[in-house]
Amino acid sequence: MNMDHADPGEREGRGRSQHTSPPAIGHEGDAVGFAQALIGSRQNVSPKRLVEPGPTAEQLHELLSLAAAAPDHGLLTPWRFIIVPAGQRHRLAEVFALTLIDRDPSATLEQIESAREKAHRAPLLMVAIACLGPREPDTPALERMVSMGAAIQNLLLGAHAMGFGAGLTSGQAMASKRLSELCGLAADEVPVCCVNIGTVSKRKPGTRVRPLPSSFVSELGGGQAAGRVQ
């Protein structure tokens, strides 16, 4: 899988900014330390704990530019984001409520209102859309999803670096026809999750326990990658 491979001459003019060289980061040790601190300290923050202010228009542009830097085999941009502004949240809220009723006609008024409320939480709410239809080159769907995941991670890390909290939310509403119709999606587009960004009102204590590399790495031929990872 070569996620970064592309023919620049073949793919010019697709709305991408052109860069001739990566920006200088500084001493290698400093860059690695910064990356470790940024990635290691990031937490998923529930939209319930995200309040105003959210990103400014300029900050949002910077965040989306980070998403654009994700690995993308063939320069397909196999994902996009739909911003749900405050004035449109009620429409998303109604989709969440009706989707719950579709699944469970016996849902209580309290449950229905809770479903609606999910659309009114974080200052910035975007629906992440995977674009999986025929493209040229026809990169496999799983590879496109890897690219989408990288784009979302870039957004999350960028928001964290700016001092915001961010979290992903999903649920059965993502698979509903109602949501696809609301977002005006094509038949080959799939809503995957919501990206929520804002100021953190309350953080979770401590950090998540992460697995050791040795628990998920092995060597071809069998066995653990002894001596290479801990």
C-alpha positions, -999 to +999 in steps of 0.1 A: +000+000+000+015+033-011-007+059+004+014+089-007+021+078-043+006+099-070+016+114-104+017+152-097+015+161-134-016+139-138-034+152-108-028+190-110-056+214-107-077+195-082-080+223-057-048+214-038-022+239-027+013+232-040+043+228-017+078+224-029+094+214+004+082+206+040+085+234+065+115+233+089+106+219+123+139+223+141+162+198+157+151+163+151+150+155+189+128+186+195+104+175+168+101+140+181+096+153+216+069+177+205+051+149+185+052+126+215+039+153+238+011+163+214+000+128+206+004+113+241-016+141+258-045+142+234-078+129+249-111+122+233-135+148+248-172+142+250-193+169+232-211+174+265-179+190+278-172+212+248-183+248+250-178+281+233-156+295+220-150+271+191-124+276+164-125+309+145-129+309+107-091+312+104-085+284+128-110+262+110-092+268+077-059+258+094-075+226+107-089+216+074-056+223+058-041+198+082-067+173+071-057+179+035-021+167+044-033+132+051-018+103+030-039+100-001-029+074-028-038+089-062-048+123-048-085+112-047-094+131-015-117+101-006-134+120+022-151+154+029-166+172+058-200+189+062-201+217+087-234+219+106-238+256+117-259+266+146-287+277+124-290+242+109-286+221+141-323+217+145-325+198+112-298+174+124-315+171+157-347+160+140-329+134+120-314+120+152-349+119+168-367+104+139-339+078+134-344+067+170-381+064+165-375+044+133-354+019+153-375+019+184-412+031+180-416+027+218-388+052+226-398+076+254-401+113+251-370+116+273-350+094+250-362+112+219-353+146+234-318+132+244-313+122+208-322+157+196-299+173+222-268+155+207-270+179+177-266+210+199-235+203+219-200+212+205-194+247+191-181+231+159-198+200+145-188+184+112-201+152+096-172+132+082-181+116+048-162+088+031-162+089-007-160+053-019-174+053-054-155+047-086-125+069-091-094+069-112-071+053-100-096+030-083-080+028-049-095+001-027-122+012-002-101+001+028-072+022+017-095+052+013-107+047+048-071+047+060-067+081+043-099+093+059-088+082+094-055+100+089-073+132+079-095+130+110-065+124+132-048+154+117-079+175+126-079+161+162-042+167+168-044+202+152-073+211+175-054+198+205-023+219+195-046+250+193-058+243+229-092+230+220-108+197+229-122+174+203-140+141+201-156+117+176-192+105+179-211+080+158-240+057+163-268+040+144-280+073+129-248+074+107-263+045+087-298+060+083-312+071+050-325+102+067-290+115+075-278+108+039-308+127+026-302+156+050-265+159+039-274+155+002-250+125-002-244+106-034-251+069-035-214+061-031-209+084-001-211+072+035-214+092+067-188+078+091-188+100+123-192+135+137-162+155+146-168+178+176-145+206+185-147+233+212-133+246+245-131+220+272-152+228+302-140+198+322-113+173+315-112+136+325-087+129+352-056+109+342-048+095+308-059+064+290-038+033+294-023+025+260-011-009+249+027-016+247+040-020+211+050-055+219+014-065+224+004-057+188+036-062+168+050-095+154+075-105+128+068-123+096+077-159+101+061-162+135+067-150+170+070-116+187+094-090+174+118-097+202+146-072+206+130-046+183+101-034+204+091-034+241 
